[in-house]
Amino acid sequence: MIWLPPRSTLSSSSAASDVYKRQELAHAFINYASDYDGAYDNSSYVGYTSANKKVMKDLYGKGGEFEGIDAYIPRTDNKNDEVFEYNEETKKEISNLWSKVKIAASNTN
């Protein structure tokens, strides 16, 4: 099932205001997740390696919550590991497929 926003949020009078509010919240979340405390809390709770190098060092280093747990640090020496890179052709294909999903969803009413 595809979630669609309530029709009231799609009206032209509220659309700009809603977009602005969502942008503010998105920026606040990005700022929180990027700063040390947010990155530390997230990485500690979830157990994924933080993109914040200081957090990664603090969690994996001496006395850190993940000290000695090699699974916390991404491995780079296994030939079977996947590496994800930007690919223009893949981007176009995914964009095309996503457009079809949105069109199908818009025709459900």
DRENKEMAR-285410 format. One record per residue: chain; x, y, z of N, C-alpha, C in turn; residue in three letters. Coordinates in steps of 0.02 Angstrom, whole numbers, plus 32768, in hexadecimal, padded with zeros to 4 digits. Example, Ala and Ser with C-alpha at 12.3 -4.5 7.8 and 13.67 -1.06 7.14 Angstrom:
2
SITE  ch    nX    nY    nZ   caX   caY   caZ    cX    cY    cZ   aa
SITE   A  8294  7EE4  8186  8267  7F1F  8186  8294  7F5B  8186  ala
SITE   A  8282  7F90  8162  82AC  7FCB  8165  8285  8002  818A  ser
# end
This chain:
109
SITE  ch    nX    nY    nZ   caX   caY   caZ    cX    cY    cZ   aa
SITE   A  802A  7FC5  8000  8000  8000  8000  802C  803E  8000  met
SITE   A  801C  806E  7FD8  8043  80AC  7FD3  8020  80E2  7FFB  ile
SITE   A  8045  8103  8026  8029  8139  804F  8025  8178  8026  trp
SITE   A  7FEB  8197  8028  7FE1  81D8  8008  7FCD  820A  803E  leu
SITE   A  7FE6  8247  8039  7FD4  8279  806C  7F8A  828A  8068  pro
SITE   A  7F6D  82A0  80A0  7F27  82B4  809E  7F1D  82EC  806B  pro
SITE   A  7EE3  82EC  804B  7ED6  831D  8017  7EDD  8365  8031  arg
SITE   A  7ECD  8371  8071  7ED1  83B5  808B  7F18  83D0  8088  ser
SITE   A  7F4A  83A6  808A  7F8F  83BE  8087  7FA5  83CB  803F  thr
SITE   A  7F7B  83B8  800F  7F8D  83C2  7FC9  7F70  8403  7FAD  leu
SITE   A  7F48  8427  7FD4  7F2B  8464  7FBB  7F62  8498  7FB0  ser
SITE   A  7F58  84C4  7F80  7F8C  84F5  7F6F  7F99  8525  7FA9  ser
SITE   A  7F67  8533  7FD3  7F71  8563  8009  7F9F  8547  8040  ser
SITE   A  7F9D  8507  804B  7FC5  84EB  8081  8005  84C9  8068  ser
SITE   A  800A  84BF  8027  8043  849A  800C  8086  84BC  801A  ala
SITE   A  808B  84FC  800E  80CB  851F  8018  80DE  851F  8062  ala
SITE   A  80AD  852A  808D  80B9  8529  80D5  80D1  84E5  80EC  ser
SITE   A  80B0  84AF  80D3  80C3  846B  80E5  810A  845B  80CE  asp
SITE   A  811B  846F  8092  815E  8462  8078  8192  8485  80A3  val
SITE   A  8185  84C3  80B5  81B3  84E9  80DF  81BC  84C7  8122  tyr
SITE   A  8185  84B1  8141  818A  848F  8182  81B1  844E  817C  lys
SITE   A  81A5  8428  8146  81CA  83EA  813D  8215  83F7  8132  arg
SITE   A  8224  842D  810D  826A  843E  8103  828C  8451  8144  gln
SITE   A  826A  8478  816D  8286  848A  81AE  8293  844C  81D8  glu
SITE   A  8263  841E  81DA  826C  83E1  8201  82A4  83B5  81E3  leu
SITE   A  82A8  83B2  81A2  82DD  838B  8182  8321  83A7  8193  ala
SITE   A  8327  83E9  8190  8368  8409  81A1  8379  83FE  81EA  his
SITE   A  8348  8402  8215  8354  83F7  825D  836B  83AF  8269  ala
SITE   A  834C  8380  8247  8360  833A  824F  83A7  832E  8235  phe
SITE   A  83B6  834A  81FA  83F9  8342  81DD  842E  8360  820C  ile
SITE   A  841F  839B  8227  844E  83BB  8255  8458  8390  8293  asn
SITE   A  8422  8375  82AF  8427  834A  82EA  844F  830B  82DA  tyr
SITE   A  843F  82E9  82A3  8460  82AB  8292  84AA  82B5  8280  ala
SITE   A  84BB  82F1  826B  8500  82FF  8256  852D  8315  8290  ser
SITE   A  8510  8332  82C4  853B  834A  82FA  8551  830E  8325  asp
SITE   A  8581  831A  834F  85A0  82E3  8375  856D  82BD  839F  tyr
SITE   A  8545  82E0  83C6  8517  82BE  83F3  84E4  8293  83CF  asp
SITE   A  84C7  82AF  8399  8496  8288  8373  84B5  824C  8351  gly
SITE   A  84F0  8257  8333  8512  8220  8311  8527  81EA  8343  ala
SITE   A  853E  81FF  837E  8552  81CF  83B2  8516  81A6  83C9  tyr
SITE   A  84DF  81C9  83D9  84A4  81A6  83F1  848A  8175  83BD  asp
SITE   A  8487  818A  837E  846E  815F  834A  849B  8122  8340  asn
SITE   A  84DB  812D  833B  850A  80F7  832F  850B  80C6  836A  ser
SITE   A  8509  80E1  83A6  8509  80B8  83E2  84CA  808D  83E6  ser
SITE   A  8490  80AA  83D7  8451  8086  83DB  8449  8052  83A4  tyr
SITE   A  845A  8065  8367  844F  8039  832D  8489  8009  8323  val
SITE   A  84C5  8020  8332  84FF  7FF5  832A  8521  7FFB  82E7  gly
SITE   A  8509  8029  82BD  852A  8035  827D  8564  8065  8286  tyr
SITE   A  8596  805E  825C  85CE  808C  825E  85B7  80D2  824F  thr
SITE   A  85CD  8102  8277  85BB  8147  826B  85E5  8165  8233  ser
SITE   A  85C8  8191  820C  85EE  81B6  81DA  8617  81EC  81FB  ala
SITE   A  8607  81FD  8239  862D  822E  825F  866C  820B  827A  asn
SITE   A  86A6  821D  8260  86E4  81F9  8271  86F4  81FC  82BC  lys
SITE   A  86E5  8233  82DC  86F2  8238  8324  86C5  8207  834A  lys
SITE   A  8687  8203  8337  8659  81D3  8357  8672  818C  834B  val
SITE   A  8685  817D  830D  869E  813A  82FD  86DA  8129  8329  met
SITE   A  8708  8158  832F  8744  814C  8357  8732  8143  83A1  lys
SITE   A  8704  816D  83BA  86F1  8169  8401  86CD  8128  8411  asp
SITE   A  86A3  8111  83E4  867E  80D3  83F0  86A8  8094  83E8  leu
SITE   A  86D7  8096  83B8  8700  805B  83A9  8742  805B  83CF  tyr
SITE   A  8759  8096  83E2  879A  809B  8403  879A  8082  844A  gly
SITE   A  87D3  808A  846A  87DC  8072  84AF  87A6  808E  84DD  lys
SITE   A  8784  8060  84FF  8750  8073  852D  870D  8080  850C  gly
SITE   A  870A  807C  84CA  86CC  8089  84A6  869B  804E  84AB  gly
SITE   A  865E  805D  849E  8629  802B  84A2  8635  7FEF  8474  glu
SITE   A  8655  7FFB  843A  8661  7FC6  8409  86AB  7FB3  8405  phe
SITE   A  86D1  7FC2  8439  8718  7FB2  843A  8721  7F67  842E  glu
SITE   A  874C  7F56  83FE  875B  7F10  83F0  8727  7EEC  83C7  gly
SITE   A  86F1  7F0D  83B5  86BC  7EED  838C  86C9  7F01  8344  ile
SITE   A  86EC  7ED5  8320  8701  7EE6  82DC  86C6  7EF1  82AC  asp
SITE   A  868C  7ED6  82BC  8653  7EDE  8290  863B  7F27  828E  ala
SITE   A  8650  7F50  82BF  863A  7F96  82C0  865D  7FBE  8288  tyr
SITE   A  869A  7FAD  8279  86C0  7FD1  8246  86B5  7FAD  8203  ile
SITE   A  86A2  7FD1  81CF  8697  7FB0  818E  86D6  7F8D  8175  pro
SITE   A  86CE  7F51  815D  8708  7F2E  8141  8711  7F43  80F9  arg
SITE   A  874E  7F3F  80E2  875E  7F54  809E  8788  7F20  8079  thr
SITE   A  8791  7EE6  8098  87C0  7EB6  807C  879E  7E78  805F  asp
SITE   A  875C  7E77  8059  873A  7E3C  8040  8723  7E4A  7FF8  asn
SITE   A  8739  7E21  7FC9  8728  7E2D  7F83  86DD  7E26  7F76  lys
SITE   A  86B7  7E06  7FA3  8670  7DFD  7F99  8646  7E36  7FB5  asn
SITE   A  8666  7E66  7FD6  8641  7E9F  7FF0  8628  7ECA  7FB6  asp
SITE   A  85ED  7EE6  7FBF  85D1  7F11  7F8C  85EA  7F58  7F94  glu
SITE   A  85F6  7F79  7F5D  8609  7FBF  7F5D  85D5  7FE3  7F33  val
SITE   A  85B7  8016  7F51  8583  803B  7F2E  85A0  807C  7F13  phe
SITE   A  8597  8088  7ED4  85B0  80C3  7EB3  8578  80E3  7E8A  glu
SITE   A  857F  8123  7E7E  854F  8146  7E55  8553  812B  7E0E  tyr
SITE   A  8519  811D  7DF1  8516  8104  7DAD  84DC  8126  7D8A  asn
SITE   A  84EC  814D  7D57  84B9  8175  7D35  8481  814A  7D16  glu
SITE   A  8494  8111  7CF8  8461  80E5  7CDA  8432  80C8  7D0F  glu
SITE   A  844F  80B3  7D47  8425  8098  7D7D  83F7  80CF  7D98  thr
SITE   A  8411  810C  7D9F  83E8  8143  7DB7  83AC  814F  7D89  lys
SITE   A  83B8  814E  7D48  8382  8159  7D18  834E  8121  7D1D  lys
SITE   A  8364  80E3  7D22  8336  80AB  7D27  830C  80AE  7D66  glu
SITE   A  832B  80BD  7D9E  8306  80C2  7DDD  82D5  80FC  7DDA  ile
SITE   A  82E9  8134  7DBD  82BD  816E  7DB6  8281  815C  7D8A  ser
SITE   A  828D  8139  7D55  8257  8124  7D28  8226  80F5  7D4C  asn
SITE   A  8240  80C5  7D70  8215  8096  7D94  81EE  80BA  7DCB  leu
SITE   A  820F  80E9  7DEE  81ED  810D  7E24  81B4  8138  7E07  trp
SITE   A  81BF  8155  7DCC  8189  817C  7DAC  814D  8150  7D9D  ser
SITE   A  815A  8113  7D87  8122  80E4  7D7A  80FC  80D4  7DBA  lys
SITE   A  8120  80CC  7DF2  8100  80BF  7E33  80D4  80FA  7E46  val
SITE   A  80ED  8137  7E3F  80C6  8172  7E52  8089  817A  7E25  lys
SITE   A  8090  816C  7DE5  8057  8171  7DB7  8022  813D  7DCB  ile
SITE   A  8038  8100  7DD8  8009  80CB  7DEC  7FE6  80DE  7E2C  ala
SITE   A  800B  80FB  7E5C  7FEC  810F  7E9B  7FBA  8147  7E92  ala
SITE   A  7FC7  8175  7E65  7F9A  81AD  7E5A  7F59  8197  7E37  ser
SITE   A  7F5A  815E  7E18  7F1F  8144  7DF4  7EF4  8117  7E1F  asn
SITE   A  7F03  8112  7E60  7EDD  80E5  7E8B  7E9B  8102  7EA1  thr
SITE   A  7E92  8144  7E99  7E54  8164  7EB1  7E20  8166  7E7B  asn
# end
